[in-house]
């Protein structure tokens, strides 16, 4: 198994790169037992990425991309971090990934998982990932996180969190 450190390029074709917490809005209702939806728009900036190339060298199946990023707010200040792991699910290089993300946001963490089809043209990928759990303010959260990986350096991230 070979491992090499890559420069912080966002999520080298797999993940998000830079979280920019934009305005958050909540659809609030005063009815007890009603779930509320909070929308957060963001941009993420990757800080470290490691590619693990598993044998055989001519197949991408099982290759891993592991990384972290800083979550940056509109005011330019760091709000938290993001971490991810992507595992190639196709023998062809850079065509499909199974991704797991952990986003540390003010008040808690959100976990997501899903698959992404990678594109050689246009955005690297544009996929929605299921919210699989949360802590703190996001305990018992559900919903989805849309990641539009426009370049390897930048992604637009939109959280639609229900709790």
C-alpha positions, 0 to 999 in steps of 0.5 A, a space after each residue: 500500500 502506498 501513501 503520499 501527502 498531497 497539497 491542500 487542494 480542496 478535496 482532490 476531486 472528491 470532497 469539499 474545499 472550504 466552508 463558508 457559513 452564510 446566512 442560516 435560516 430556520 423555518 420555525 413553527 410554534 407547534 409542539 413536535 414540529 421539526 424545524 429546517 435550518 439552511 446554511 450555505 457554505 464554502 469550504 477550504 481544504 487544509 490537508 489531503 492524503 491519497 492512499 493508493 492500494 494495489 493493484 496500481 492500475 485500478 482505483 478500486 479501494 483507493 482512499 482520499 482522506 482530508 480535513 478543511 477549515 470552515 470559514 465564515 463570510 467574515 473570513 473567520 474560522 468557524 470550525 473544521 471538516 473532515 472526510 474520507 472517500 473510497 473509490 468504488 470503481 476500478 476506473 480512476 476518479 469516476 465514483 466515490 463513497 464519501 463520509 463527511 464530519 462537519 464541526 459547526 458552531 454548537 455541534 457536529 453533523 455527519 453525512 455519507 453518500 456516493 458521488 459520480 465524478 466528472 471530467 467536465 463541469 463541476 468535479 461533482 454535484 451531489 446530495 449526501 444524507 445527514 446520518 447524525 449529529 451532536 450538540 445542537 444537531 442531536 437527532 438531526 436529519 436532512 441533507 447536505 448538497 456539495 457542489 465541488 466546482 474545482 479542486 480548490 472550492 466547493 459550495 455546500 448547502 446544509 438543510 438540517 431538520 430537527 
